């Protein structure tokens, strides 16, 4: 517990100033976090974190995260998505060169991971570009849902939500976490307007809280598939970057899809 608290204090001391200030320091931090998260996928897949396929994966994540203004130096024909396409083609060509050592399955996993991680952190940056309160809104959805689900699940949880994927999660905790997020963020949006009208944001919070829990289950499923307890060890007592940002990687793109950012 002491290790967990110490890690949390240090991480918050670094992270809070970054999200308050925003701008290029937060962008660089998001790219760094994305690359570390990508390395965690490589380790789970039992691939080298320093290799050709790893380098391509890191470039893909960075390409998806960086704001448009950072890519102005590229020729007009070289769009973000064309660049991503080239990187995917390079991974596919690598299956030919490496033959059975790097397979189409490997290329597919890395491509999906680049999209999952890259788009999640891209819209994390986009939310802060709107304003601080919008990013905070998205983060609070995740934190309140997780905390509410944990506390209510411990007290009232009886019916397992997904026993084969995450045995400790319950329906009672899931519903309780969502209700907690909706109630608390209804108050937040009343005093600090975010996105659309107040009533609309209540429904947006409901949707995002549910999808955030899907993000948690996706990462739990990934870890169970690869037989690991945590995605990484960079945060002692907390696991890896994917362990901490699993829900946010879904919630932030959903904020964009729902027209909030």
N, C-alpha and C positions, 0 to 999 in steps of 0.2 A: 504493500500500500504506500509506503514511504517513497519508493522509487516511482510509482505511478503519479503521486502528487508532485514530486520534484520535476518530473518530465512535463507535467501539465503547466506548472508555473513558468518554467523556462520557455516552453513553446508559446504560451500566451504572451509572455513578455516580448517575444520577437514578433508574433503574428499580429497582435492588436495594433501596434504603431503602423504596421504595413497596411492593414485594411483601412485605418483612419486616414493615412496620407494618400494611399492609392498610387496612381500614375506609374512611372517606369519601375520603381522598386517593387511594387506589387506584381507587375507583369513579369519581371525577372524571377521573383519568388515563385509565381505560378508555373513558369516554365521549368524551374528547378524541381518543384514538387511533382510535376507531370513526368519528368524524366526519371525521378526516383521511383514513382509508381510504376512506370514502364519496366524499370529494372526488376521490380518485384515480380512482375508477370514472367519475365525471362527466368528468374531464379525458380519460381514455381514450376515452370516448364522444363527446368533442368538445362537451360541454355547458358552460355557464357555472357556475362554482362559487358564484356569487352570483346566484340566480334563484329563482323560485317553486318549481320542481321540486327544486332543490337544498335549499331550506329544508325542504320536506316530507320529503326523504330524510334530512336530518340529524335531524329530529324523530323519524322512524321508527326510526333507529338508536339514538338516545338512549332512546326509549321501550322498546325491547327490551333494552337493556343494564341500565338502572336496576333495582336490587333492589326487591322488593315493598314494603318498608318506606318507600321513597322516594316511593311512589305512593299512600300512605294518604290523601292529601288529596282524591283523586278520588272522585266519587260512587260508590256501590256498583254502579250499573248501568254505569259507565264502566270496564270492565276494560281491562287492557293490550291484549288482542287486539281488543277492540272499537275502541279508539283506533287501533290499527294498521289495522284495516279502514277507518276513516274516512279515514286518510291515503292509503290505496290508492285509495279512491273519489275523493278530491280529485285524485290524479294522473290518473285516468281522465277526470274532468271537464275537466281541463286539456287533454286531447287534443281535446276539442270546442272549447274556447275558442281554443287556438293552432292548430287545424286541422292542416295538414301540417307545421307547425314542431315540434310535439311529438306523436309517434305512439304507438300502442299498443305498438309494439316498444320504444320508449323507456321507457314506463311499466312494461313487463314487466321490462326490465333493471334498473331502479331498485328495483322491488319485490323481485326476487331478491337484489340486492346488499344491501338493508336486512336481509333475513332471514339471509343468509350472514354478514355482518359483525356484525349485532346479536346473533344467537344465539351466535356464537363468543365475543365479549367478555362476554356475559351469563354464560356458564358459566366463563369465566376468573375472573370475580368470585366466582361460586358456589364454585369450587374453593378459593379463598383463604378464603371464609367458613367452610369446614369446618376447615381449618387450613393452616399454611404448608407442611407437608411434602406435603400432597396436591397443592397447586398446583405445588410444586417437582417432584414426581413427573411430572406432566403435561408440564411444561416440559422436563425432562430427556429424556423420550421423544423429543421433537422434536429437541433439540440433539444427543443422542447418535446418533440415526438419521441426521441430516443429516451430521454429522461423519464417522461411520463409513462412510456411503455415498460420501462424497467421497474419503476416504483410500483405502478399499479399491477403489473404482472407478478411481482413478488408477493403482493398482498392478496390479490384476488385470482391470479392465474390458475386455471384448471384445464382448459382445453388447448391442446397444442396447435400452434399455427402451421408449422411446417416441420414436423418431428424428424424427417429424414435429412433436412438441410440445416436447421437451426433448432435443436431440441429444447432450448430454454425459452423460446418465444411462444407466447400464448395469444389466443384471440382476445382475451380480456385486456392484456397489456397493449396489444395493437390498437384496439378500439379506444382504450383509455388514453393512449399517447396522442392519437388523432384528435380526440375531444379536447385534450389539454392544449394542443397547438391551436385549434380553432378558437377556443375561448380567449386564451392569452393574446393571440395575434389579432383578434377582433378589437381588443382594447388598444393594442399597439397601432393598428391602422386607423383607429378613430382619432388618436392624438397625433400620429405621424403618418399622414396620407402617403400611400404607396400605390403606384399603378392606377387601376381603375377606381370606381366608386367603392364605398365601404361595404355594401352588401355583396357586390361582386367579389371583393377580396376575401370575404368569408368563404365563399365557394371555392375560390382559387386556393386558399389555405387548405381546405379539405382535400382537394385533388392532389396538391403537392405533398401533403403529409402522407397520403396513401402511396404515392409513387416513390417518395423517399424511402419508405419501408421496403418497397420492391428493390430499390438499390442496395439496401442492406442484405436482403435475401440473395440477390445476384452474387454479391461478393462472398457470402457464406457458401453458396453453391460452388463457386469457383474454388474456394479453399478446400471444401470437402472433396471435390473432384481430384484435386492434386494432393490430397492427404496432408495438408498443413494446418496448424492451429492459427497462425497469424500470417498475414501477407508479407511481413518483413519484421525487422528488429530495430529499425532506425529510431523508434520512439519507445524506449524501455518502459515496460508496464502497459503500453498501449498497442504495441504491434507495429504495423507499417503505415505508410501513407494511405494505401487503399483501405485499410481498416478504419482510418479516421475520416476519409472523404468519400466513402462508398455511397452514402445517401446523397451527398451534395453533387456527385457526378451525374445524378439523374435529375435532381431538383433544379439545378441551374439551367440546363437546356429546356426543361419544362417551363421555366419562367419565360423563356424566349418564345416557346411554342404558344403559350397562352397570352402573348402580347404584352407582358409586363416589362420586358427589356428588349 
